[in-house]
Structure formats: structure tokens, C-alpha cells
Amino acid sequence: MRKRKYVVGSECKKLMEEAVLKRLPVTITNKSEDNKWQVYKSNFLSVNGNRIVLGQPMSDSADCQFEPASGQEIAISFKKGYNKCLFNTRIIAAQSFELEPGLHMPAISAYRPEQIEKIQRRAYNRTCPPPGENITVTFWRIDNKQQKFQAVLVNMSAGGLGLHIEESLLDKLDKDGQYEIQFVPFTSNMTDRSIQGMTGNTQEPLCLQGRLRQAEELPEGHETNQSGSMALLGFQLVGLEMSEEGRNTLRRIGRITNIYERQKDLAYHPDLRLSD
């Protein structure tokens, strides 16, 4: 298992100052009262002492307006170089920020983090399972565990999943709805040594939450590993940044996608096995 990367102390403060100087965009995640994950876009505006200031968080969903409350916990992620940086903090207050003399904009202030974790951005690159491997994915709405659906994994990353599902099931799915997602990422055919070296049980299911962002019929003649008319689903993974367990899952997904890439290389270039 790779060593986790953190920046702390003066290095953490410097990273915040650089993010503010460049007004880097950020993604904010929090949990609503109905137990659903909400995702917003914002950007760094200022850092002063023990607090940071962010632009008013905006959602791409009309029914998901950000209502800041003092003490509310949020997770923040942003891109910096080859890494995605993650930290949790708490809101101090809503405020007005003077962007330039005479020009004010709505903003929120939060506590400056004492440490920031870095995860390599390549974990967020979409990767397909190895050729010939059908990985079954089960999912259901978070408010309806009785109706479960099955699909086949097309690609995955730390940011989302692509799935193939029977076209006839599209009408039963809710666009922008939130779903529980579960699957075992490896089949019995995948025997690469790096799988055996992974920490924990490799057959332990990945348990995720995702927001259905894409649901469309595949054009006739589109090749899939399934028979019959199929559709493509795109899920945005949500909530993983908020907890230690979730960030462990992010790192696990990164390791899984690395193994998928290696398995594909071995499938297309079997002579590479000789170098093991």
C-alpha cells in the first residue's frame, strides 16, 4: 500500500496561498438534511490567519441551493499540478467579499486546514476493465432498496463510473437521482500479482454512492459485451471526500484502475509476463 501524502504546517499554508493567488476552482461536498450528498462549485478568494474565503457555492441543480450554517462540515477538493488536494473544514459564516474597490460578491468563510491530503490525479482518469472481463454492478436508489438494477461496468475512475444496462430499464431510472452502487472489481480470471499484493480481501465489494448524470440509448450497431439493446449510464461518485473511509475508497479505486491498465497491457502484449 502506497504511503499517503499530506502537506502540513508551513507547506500547507503555502499551498493555500498559491491556490488563492491563482483563484483556483474548488469542489465543495456536504450532506443535506435528507441524507443526500450535494456537490457545488466555487473558487478560492482569500486566506487570512486561520480562515479561508470561498466564492458563493453554486450547484448545477436548481433544487440544490447552498445554505451555509455556522459549524457545518464540508469537504473541499481542488486540482494542483499532478494531484487532487482534499481537506475537510467547517463553515464560519456567510459574508460579502470585496473583489476589487467598490465591487462586492457573496462568499463564505471557513477554517483554514491544518493538513491537506494529495491523491494523484491519474486516479481520476477513466479506465476500462481488461478485455473480456464482465464485471456486474448492482445499484439502487438510496431511498428504495427494494428495487435493484444490474449493469455491466464500462469504465471507472475516482470520479465516476460508466455502465451498460438494458435499454428497457431506462424509464425506471431517475436522472440526477442518487444511488447506492456495489460491485466486486476483480473476477476470478484476473490473477495479476499486484492484485494479490493489495491490502485486504480483493473480493470485498466496492460500496459507493453516485449521482446519475447520463442515461442514453446506444446507437444501433454499437458494440457491447451484452446481447440486445443497451444503454449507457454515467454516474458521478459523491461523498467520498467527506470521511476517512471514503478517502480510503478513493485510494483503493486508484489502485484498481492501475491494475486494470496493467491487465490490459498483459492481454494485448502477453510477452510482458516474462518480465515479471
Disulfide bonds with the S-S distance in Angstrom:
none
